[in-house]
Amino acid sequence: MVEFPDYLKKVKPYQPGKPIEELQRELGIKEVVKLASNENPFGCSLFVKKAVERNATKINRYPDGGAYYLRKELSNFLAVDPDQIIFGNGSNEIIDLIGRVFLTGGREALFFEGSFVVYKLVTQINGGTFREIPLECDFSRDLNKILDAISEKTSVIFIDNPCNPTGFANKKEEFNRFIKDLPDHVLLVLDEAYFEYAKDHGVPDGINYILGINPKLPRKNIIVLRTFSKVYGLAGLRIGYGVSSNEIIQILEKVRQPFNTNHLAQIAAVEALKDQDFVRFCVEMNERGKEQLYEGLEKRGIHFLPTYGNFVMFRVENSQSVYNGLLKQGVIVRPAFGFDGYLRVSIGREDENDLFLKALDRLGLSCK
Ligand SMILES: *Cc1c(COP(=O)(O)O)cnc(C)c1O
């Protein structure tokens, strides 16, 4: 056998939500509702569809590795310098680039228990070490516990805000204090994959810390990650981005593959950004779907956590059999990794949420 590093032996590959086609094949049914991967149930902007169609024949050429037009559009939209942005094949790839640069040779990452599983994975595959910071008993997060845990070995802090899968988010005031005390030798990765859903609810805009808008001190050692996979509805095209100081971006650019984001994804992202009406519509519909699920779960006596994202984590007595029971009815949800006894359901369209709730009824759930 060809040798490979010891630290890879502990790595368990990422388990994605079950694809719709896979369940259709397995069950031989057509009607499948996927509420497993926090995708946008309303698809994407009509302008995106048209632009992708118009450009579908141009795939014989390599994409623009520098993503010139998208970079221009996004830097205007965010009011940051073009060279403060790095694009990735999903924001997942940027997490990967961060690991390759900052987490080799046993250097340490800190993140809360039950954070987005990719942080641990990326740390492990690069030979880094990690410490998981305990949650409070209601699954909230005390940022002071991160500050207390920082050591000289610490290179990276990952925080998903809102958190996937709990839906919890720390507020502006908490982050303002945290950022003030953040030492310069660590890179703070603020993963804001659900920012658009959370931004009107007192959750900070991490880019303000990079620009020094609030508090009035620009920070070079913060990178904010965002994605076109969630509210923009482009999960299948794979495109996300990071915003940081140009110093950090330049280092990450060293390990980025030249054609990591494809031509259609870049074009789609430009159009998606221009259509903020679509974003507002989806956020509004998500609020309604959230209420629908809260009400439906409450009525059934099922405990759930309030969410700042487009998904809800809930507790059931035998979560594995509930998961399977839902699957058999063509409803795909997901185990909430790191939280025994909990499942995570993405907020869907009204009809999808309804199907999910009715499928719970058919399982005869009476759980506290
Ligand atoms: C969905 C998600 C991402 C984004 O994934 P992409 O690679 O951009 O599709 C990043 N972080 C968290 C916490 C997520 O839930």
The ligand as a MOL file (V3000), in Angstrom:
LIG
                    3D

  0  0  0     0  0            999 V3000
M  V30 BEGIN CTAB
M  V30 COUNTS 15 15 0 0 0
M  V30 BEGIN ATOM
M  V30 1 C -23.8440 26.2880 3.1720 0
M  V30 2 C -22.7220 26.7750 3.9930 0
M  V30 3 C -21.5690 27.2710 3.4040 0
M  V30 4 C -21.4520 27.5060 1.9350 0
M  V30 5 O -21.1840 26.4880 1.1510 0
M  V30 6 P -20.7890 26.7260 -0.3760 0
M  V30 7 O -19.5020 25.9990 -0.4980 0
M  V30 8 O -20.6210 28.1900 -0.6230 0
M  V30 9 O -21.8990 26.1330 -1.1370 0
M  V30 10 C -20.5530 27.7570 4.2030 0
M  V30 11 N -20.6820 27.7590 5.5310 0
M  V30 12 C -21.7790 27.3000 6.1390 0
M  V30 13 C -21.8970 27.3970 7.6150 0
M  V30 14 C -22.8360 26.7920 5.3910 0
M  V30 15 O -23.9110 26.3220 6.0140 0
M  V30 END ATOM
M  V30 BEGIN BOND
M  V30 1 1 1 2
M  V30 2 1 2 3
M  V30 3 2 2 14
M  V30 4 1 3 4
M  V30 5 2 3 10
M  V30 6 1 4 5
M  V30 7 1 5 6
M  V30 8 2 6 7
M  V30 9 1 6 8
M  V30 10 1 6 9
M  V30 11 1 10 11
M  V30 12 2 11 12
M  V30 13 1 12 13
M  V30 14 1 12 14
M  V30 15 1 14 15
M  V30 END BOND
M  V30 END CTAB
M  END
